[in-house]
Amino acid sequence: MSDRSQKSRDHELPLAPLRRIFRSQGADRVSDDAVALLREYLEKVAKEIALEAVEASRHANRKTVTDEDVKFAISRLQRTYMLQSL
């Protein structure tokens, strides 16, 4: 297995859509490092939200994570981040 294919398996989000997001916002060129950094950040936040949402569904004795669980998780994490910035 090549180094490159192993690295891509370490991530959930592909780079191409993230590069397109930069371009849709007016970037003519985007460095590989910039796209990789955005991916790292988004994956970290997504995992934190998913963990909170799973915990919320379990607290409600459900196996299915709902959109309400995700909304709750986002709200909870936003409050946490705001308190940390004070």
C-alpha positions in Angstrom: 0.0 0.0 0.0 1.4 3.4 -0.9 1.9 6.2 1.5 -0.6 8.3 -0.3 -3.4 5.8 -0.1 -2.7 5.2 3.6 -2.9 9.0 4.3 -6.3 9.3 2.5 -7.6 6.4 4.6 -6.8 8.4 7.8 -9.4 11.0 6.8 -13.2 11.0 6.2 -13.4 14.0 4.0 -11.9 14.2 0.5 -9.9 17.2 -0.5 -11.5 18.0 -3.8 -14.9 19.2 -2.4 -13.0 21.4 0.1 -10.9 22.9 -2.7 -14.1 23.6 -4.6 -15.5 25.5 -1.5 -12.4 27.8 -1.6 -12.9 28.4 -5.3 -16.6 29.0 -4.9 -15.6 31.8 -2.5 -13.3 33.4 -5.0 -9.9 31.8 -4.5 -8.0 31.5 -7.8 -5.5 29.1 -6.3 -5.4 27.2 -3.0 -2.4 25.5 -1.5 -2.5 21.9 -0.6 -1.6 22.8 3.0 -4.6 25.2 3.2 -7.0 22.5 2.0 -5.5 19.9 4.4 -5.8 22.3 7.3 -9.4 23.0 6.6 -10.0 19.2 6.4 -8.3 18.6 9.7 -10.4 21.3 11.4 -13.8 20.2 9.9 -13.1 16.5 10.7 -12.3 17.4 14.3 -15.5 19.5 14.7 -17.6 16.8 12.9 -16.3 14.1 15.3 -17.1 16.3 18.3 -20.6 17.0 17.1 -21.2 13.3 16.3 -20.0 12.2 19.7 -22.3 14.7 21.5 -25.2 13.6 19.2 -24.7 9.9 19.9 -24.6 10.7 23.6 -27.8 12.6 23.3 -29.5 9.7 21.5 -28.3 7.2 24.1 -29.5 9.5 26.9 -33.0 9.4 25.3 -32.7 5.5 25.1 -32.6 5.6 21.3 -30.3 3.8 18.9 -31.0 6.3 16.1 -29.3 9.7 16.0 -31.8 12.3 14.8 -31.4 15.8 13.4 -32.6 17.0 16.8 -29.6 15.3 18.5 -27.3 17.0 16.0 -28.9 20.4 16.6 -28.6 19.8 20.4 -24.9 18.8 20.0 -24.1 21.9 17.9 -25.8 24.1 20.4 -24.1 22.5 23.3 -20.6 22.8 21.7 -21.2 26.4 20.7 -21.9 27.3 24.3 -18.8 25.4 25.4 -16.6 27.2 22.9 -18.1 30.6 23.9 -17.4 30.0 27.5 -13.9 28.9 26.8 -13.2 32.1 24.9 -14.2 34.3 27.9 
